[in-house]
């Protein structure tokens, strides 16, 4: 796997470091938003992708005028209300959703919604990936992705992860911090496998997975801790190539000194770079503590388990957040 000089960089810098002539098309479902426009332009100017902005051509071009920037050749504007792709998309949407009782008239209306239009662009090969969520909620972003792009055959469920860049430490993957509320042991194992893949594909380094709990190696006895231990065994049996251990407390997962005391001999403890949380309470709280008190940069939620990439932004995102999430989507598109 690649060197630490690459793994320590943010996704946009990773793509610059790798250098490639392949520039996939990423479609932005909320192309009217100034943060999206600025972030998309930043990613495009780094030479890592082509961009499609969905929305009003008048509004988007006015924003470029404010920036005193000409519309680049590799940045296209599509108004879903007027696109020549609508007939193709109506047929596809109707075929996908007709078992749910949708009419062709409803399909004609639904495909004009930007999230659905963007997902269909990805599904039908007009774009390699999509990013949304600067305006829409996570639930609507994920719903469009699941319904229209679809789950990968080798994924048990759709989950999410965050890339975490703590100050003074190496980058990590935290999962699941955004979607799966209370995973079963099988689902937790699936999340761990997907998070390990995210580590390889996005941080470009070998994953060392810690299955987190309030217990380390039987220090406490409880069904919640047992679930984590069972999930770890499932991953080991089905994916023996993944370096994984659990159950581990966070300090044992991250500190070599504490690992020597609590989990001596563990292949992962003390050096873990993939943190798999036992439920959404722990994951969501954990990443926000790391971000807000620890000063870590957090990129996500990144969706795991889709056939093709679609990713979610925070509604409080900045233009830089948008640019980094586009880079994440490019990295996924290059490897899925």
C-alpha positions as CSV (number, residue, x, y, z in Angstrom):
1,X,0.0,0.0,0.0
2,X,1.1,3.6,-0.5
3,X,3.4,5.6,1.7
4,X,2.5,7.7,4.8
5,X,3.3,10.9,2.8
6,X,0.1,10.2,0.8
7,X,-2.0,8.8,3.6
8,X,-1.5,11.9,5.7
9,X,-3.1,14.1,3.1
10,X,-6.7,15.2,2.6
11,X,-8.6,13.6,-0.3
12,X,-8.1,16.5,-2.7
13,X,-4.4,16.5,-2.0
14,X,-4.3,12.7,-2.4
15,X,-5.7,12.9,-5.9
16,X,-3.2,15.7,-6.8
17,X,-0.4,13.5,-5.4
18,X,-1.5,10.4,-7.4
19,X,-1.9,12.4,-10.6
20,X,-4.2,10.9,-13.3
21,X,-5.5,11.8,-16.7
22,X,-8.8,10.2,-15.9
23,X,-11.2,12.9,-14.8
24,X,-14.6,11.4,-13.9
25,X,-17.8,13.4,-14.1
26,X,-19.3,14.2,-10.7
27,X,-22.8,15.6,-10.6
28,X,-23.8,18.1,-7.9
29,X,-27.6,17.9,-7.2
30,X,-27.6,21.3,-5.5
31,X,-25.8,23.3,-8.2
32,X,-27.6,26.6,-7.3
33,X,-26.0,26.8,-3.9
34,X,-22.9,29.2,-3.8
35,X,-21.0,26.8,-1.5
36,X,-21.5,24.0,-4.0
37,X,-20.5,26.1,-6.9
38,X,-17.3,27.4,-5.2
39,X,-16.4,23.9,-3.9
40,X,-17.0,22.3,-7.3
41,X,-15.0,24.9,-9.0
42,X,-12.1,24.4,-6.6
43,X,-12.1,20.6,-7.2
44,X,-12.3,21.2,-11.0
45,X,-9.4,23.6,-10.9
46,X,-7.3,21.0,-9.1
47,X,-7.7,18.9,-12.3
48,X,-9.3,15.9,-10.6
49,X,-12.7,15.8,-12.2
50,X,-15.3,17.2,-14.5
51,X,-18.4,18.7,-13.0
52,X,-22.1,18.9,-13.7
53,X,-24.1,21.5,-11.7
54,X,-27.9,20.9,-11.6
55,X,-30.1,23.9,-11.3
56,X,-31.1,27.1,-12.9
57,X,-28.6,28.2,-15.6
58,X,-29.4,31.8,-14.8
59,X,-28.7,31.5,-11.1
60,X,-25.5,29.5,-11.6
61,X,-24.1,31.7,-14.3
62,X,-24.8,34.8,-12.1
63,X,-22.7,33.2,-9.4
64,X,-19.8,32.7,-11.8
65,X,-20.2,36.4,-12.8
66,X,-19.9,37.3,-9.1
67,X,-16.7,35.3,-8.9
68,X,-15.4,37.0,-12.0
69,X,-14.8,33.6,-13.5
70,X,-15.7,32.2,-16.9
71,X,-17.6,29.0,-17.0
72,X,-14.9,26.3,-17.6
73,X,-15.4,23.8,-20.4
74,X,-15.3,20.9,-18.0
75,X,-18.2,22.4,-15.8
76,X,-21.6,21.8,-17.3
77,X,-25.0,23.2,-16.2
78,X,-28.1,21.1,-16.6
79,X,-31.6,22.2,-15.6
80,X,-33.5,19.1,-14.7
81,X,-36.7,20.8,-15.7
82,X,-35.5,21.2,-19.3
83,X,-33.0,18.4,-19.9
84,X,-33.0,16.3,-23.0
85,X,-32.3,13.3,-20.7
86,X,-35.8,13.5,-19.2
87,X,-37.4,10.9,-21.5
88,X,-34.7,8.3,-20.8
89,X,-34.9,9.1,-17.1
90,X,-38.7,8.8,-16.9
91,X,-38.6,5.3,-18.4
92,X,-35.9,4.2,-16.1
93,X,-37.6,5.7,-13.0
94,X,-40.9,4.1,-13.9
95,X,-39.4,0.7,-14.4
96,X,-37.6,0.9,-11.1
97,X,-40.6,2.0,-9.1
98,X,-43.6,0.6,-10.9
99,X,-43.9,-2.2,-8.4
100,X,-44.5,0.5,-5.8
101,X,-47.5,1.6,-7.7
102,X,-46.0,4.7,-9.3
103,X,-47.7,6.1,-12.5
104,X,-45.8,7.4,-15.5
105,X,-47.1,10.9,-14.7
106,X,-45.6,10.6,-11.2
107,X,-42.3,9.3,-12.7
108,X,-42.3,12.3,-15.0
109,X,-42.5,14.6,-12.1
110,X,-40.1,12.7,-9.8
111,X,-37.2,12.7,-12.2
112,X,-37.2,16.5,-12.3
113,X,-36.2,16.5,-8.6
114,X,-32.5,17.2,-8.5
115,X,-31.5,14.4,-6.2
116,X,-33.4,11.9,-8.3
117,X,-32.0,13.4,-11.5
118,X,-28.5,13.2,-10.2
119,X,-28.9,9.6,-9.0
120,X,-30.2,8.6,-12.4
121,X,-27.3,10.3,-14.1
122,X,-25.0,8.0,-12.1
123,X,-27.1,4.9,-12.6
124,X,-27.3,5.3,-16.4
125,X,-23.6,6.2,-16.8
126,X,-23.9,9.9,-17.5
127,X,-21.8,10.6,-14.3
128,X,-19.4,8.6,-12.2
129,X,-20.8,9.8,-8.8
130,X,-22.9,12.4,-7.1
131,X,-22.8,14.7,-4.1
132,X,-25.7,16.4,-2.3
133,X,-26.9,17.4,1.1
134,X,-25.8,21.0,1.4
135,X,-29.6,21.8,1.4
136,X,-31.4,18.5,1.5
137,X,-31.4,16.2,4.6
138,X,-29.3,13.1,4.9
139,X,-32.5,10.9,4.8
140,X,-33.5,12.3,1.4
141,X,-30.0,12.0,0.0
142,X,-29.7,8.4,1.1
143,X,-33.2,7.5,-0.1
144,X,-32.5,8.7,-3.6
145,X,-29.1,6.8,-3.7
146,X,-30.6,3.6,-2.4
147,X,-33.7,3.6,-4.6
148,X,-32.0,4.7,-7.9
149,X,-28.3,3.8,-7.7
150,X,-28.8,0.7,-5.5
151,X,-26.9,-1.4,-3.1
152,X,-23.9,-3.4,-4.2
153,X,-24.5,-7.2,-4.3
154,X,-21.7,-7.9,-1.9
155,X,-22.9,-5.4,0.7
156,X,-25.4,-6.5,3.3
157,X,-26.6,-2.9,4.0
158,X,-25.8,0.7,3.3
159,X,-23.7,2.3,6.0
160,X,-21.5,5.4,6.4
161,X,-18.1,6.5,7.5
162,X,-16.2,9.7,8.3
163,X,-12.6,10.3,7.5
164,X,-11.0,11.8,10.6
165,X,-7.8,13.8,10.6
166,X,-6.9,14.4,14.3
167,X,-4.2,16.9,15.2
168,X,-0.9,15.2,15.8
169,X,-2.1,11.8,14.8
170,X,-2.6,9.7,11.6
171,X,-5.9,9.8,9.6
172,X,-8.6,7.3,10.6
173,X,-11.9,6.0,9.4
174,X,-14.8,6.1,11.9
175,X,-17.9,4.0,11.1
176,X,-20.9,3.9,11.3
177,X,-21.5,7.5,12.5
178,X,-24.4,8.5,10.4
179,X,-26.9,5.7,9.3
180,X,-27.3,2.4,11.1
181,X,-28.8,2.9,14.5
182,X,-28.3,-0.4,16.2
183,X,-26.6,-3.0,14.0
184,X,-26.9,-6.7,14.6
185,X,-23.6,-8.7,14.9
186,X,-23.8,-9.6,11.2
187,X,-24.5,-6.0,10.2
188,X,-21.7,-4.8,12.4
189,X,-19.4,-7.2,10.7
190,X,-20.5,-5.9,7.3
191,X,-19.9,-2.3,8.4
192,X,-16.3,-3.3,9.5
193,X,-15.6,-4.8,6.1
194,X,-16.9,-1.7,4.3
195,X,-15.0,0.6,6.6
196,X,-11.8,-1.4,5.9
197,X,-12.4,-0.9,2.2
198,X,-12.9,2.8,2.7
199,X,-9.6,3.0,4.5
200,X,-7.8,1.3,1.6
201,X,-9.6,3.3,-1.1
202,X,-9.7,6.7,0.5
203,X,-6.7,6.9,2.8
204,X,-4.6,4.6,0.6
205,X,-3.2,2.6,3.5
206,X,-3.8,-0.8,4.9
207,X,-6.7,-1.0,7.4
208,X,-6.1,-2.0,11.0
209,X,-9.7,-2.4,12.4
210,X,-10.7,-1.9,16.0
211,X,-14.1,-3.2,17.0
212,X,-14.9,-0.7,19.8
213,X,-16.8,-1.4,23.0
214,X,-16.8,-0.4,26.7
215,X,-14.9,-3.6,27.3
216,X,-11.5,-4.8,26.2
217,X,-10.9,-8.5,25.8
218,X,-13.5,-9.7,28.3
219,X,-12.9,-7.0,30.9
220,X,-16.7,-6.7,31.2
221,X,-19.4,-9.3,30.5
222,X,-22.5,-8.0,28.8
223,X,-24.5,-8.9,25.6
224,X,-23.5,-5.5,24.1
225,X,-19.8,-6.5,24.4
226,X,-20.5,-10.0,23.2
227,X,-22.1,-8.6,20.1
228,X,-18.9,-6.9,19.2
229,X,-16.8,-10.0,19.8
230,X,-19.1,-12.1,17.7
231,X,-19.0,-9.5,14.9
232,X,-15.2,-9.6,15.0
233,X,-15.2,-13.4,14.6
234,X,-17.5,-13.1,11.6
235,X,-15.1,-10.7,9.9
236,X,-12.2,-13.0,10.6
237,X,-13.9,-16.1,9.2
238,X,-15.2,-14.4,6.0
239,X,-12.4,-11.9,5.4
240,X,-9.2,-13.4,6.9
241,X,-7.1,-10.8,5.0
242,X,-8.4,-8.0,7.2
243,X,-6.4,-7.1,10.3
244,X,-9.0,-6.8,13.0
245,X,-9.4,-7.2,16.7
246,X,-12.2,-6.7,19.3
247,X,-13.7,-6.0,21.5
248,X,-11.5,-3.1,22.4
249,X,-11.9,0.1,24.3
250,X,-10.9,3.3,22.4
251,X,-7.8,3.9,24.6
252,X,-6.6,0.3,23.9
253,X,-7.2,0.8,20.2
254,X,-5.3,4.0,19.9
255,X,-2.5,4.0,22.5
256,X,0.4,1.5,22.2
257,X,1.2,1.9,25.9
258,X,-2.4,1.1,27.0
259,X,-2.6,-1.7,24.4
260,X,0.4,-3.4,26.1
261,X,-1.5,-3.5,29.3
262,X,-5.0,-4.2,28.2
263,X,-4.6,-6.2,24.9
264,X,-1.0,-7.4,24.8
265,X,-0.3,-9.4,21.6
266,X,-3.2,-7.9,19.7
267,X,-2.3,-7.2,16.0
268,X,-4.4,-4.1,16.0
269,X,-4.6,-2.6,19.4
270,X,-2.5,0.6,19.8
271,X,-2.3,1.3,16.1
272,X,-5.8,1.0,14.8
273,X,-6.8,3.3,12.0
274,X,-10.4,2.1,11.5
275,X,-12.7,2.6,14.4
276,X,-15.9,0.6,14.2
277,X,-18.5,1.8,16.8
278,X,-21.1,-0.6,18.2
279,X,-24.1,1.6,17.5
280,X,-25.0,5.0,16.1
281,X,-25.1,6.7,19.5
282,X,-21.5,5.9,20.1
283,X,-20.4,6.6,16.5
284,X,-22.1,9.9,16.2
285,X,-21.1,11.2,19.6
286,X,-17.5,9.9,19.1
287,X,-16.8,11.6,15.8
288,X,-18.3,14.9,17.1
289,X,-16.2,14.8,20.3
290,X,-13.1,14.1,18.2
291,X,-14.0,17.0,15.8
292,X,-15.1,19.6,18.3
293,X,-12.9,19.0,21.3
294,X,-10.0,17.3,19.6
295,X,-9.8,19.7,16.7
296,X,-9.9,17.0,14.1
297,X,-11.1,17.6,10.5
298,X,-14.0,15.4,9.7
299,X,-15.1,14.5,6.2
300,X,-18.4,12.8,5.8
301,X,-20.8,11.1,6.0
302,X,-19.4,9.0,3.2
303,X,-21.8,6.3,2.0
304,X,-20.6,2.7,1.9
305,X,-22.2,-0.2,0.1
306,X,-23.6,1.4,-3.1
307,X,-23.1,0.1,-6.6
308,X,-21.7,3.6,-7.6
309,X,-20.8,6.5,-5.3
310,X,-23.2,9.0,-3.9
311,X,-22.2,11.1,-0.9
312,X,-23.9,13.4,1.6
313,X,-22.8,16.8,2.8
314,X,-23.7,18.5,6.1
315,X,-26.1,21.4,5.7
316,X,-23.5,23.4,7.5
317,X,-20.8,22.6,5.0
318,X,-18.3,25.0,3.6
319,X,-17.0,25.3,0.0
320,X,-13.9,23.4,1.2
321,X,-16.1,20.6,2.6
322,X,-17.7,20.3,-0.8
323,X,-14.4,20.2,-2.6
324,X,-13.1,17.4,-0.3
325,X,-16.3,15.4,-0.7
326,X,-16.0,15.6,-4.4
327,X,-12.5,14.3,-4.1
328,X,-13.8,11.4,-1.9
329,X,-16.4,10.6,-4.6
330,X,-13.7,10.6,-7.3
331,X,-11.5,8.2,-5.3
332,X,-14.5,5.9,-4.8
333,X,-15.4,6.1,-8.5
334,X,-11.9,5.2,-9.5
335,X,-12.0,2.0,-7.4
336,X,-15.6,0.7,-7.4
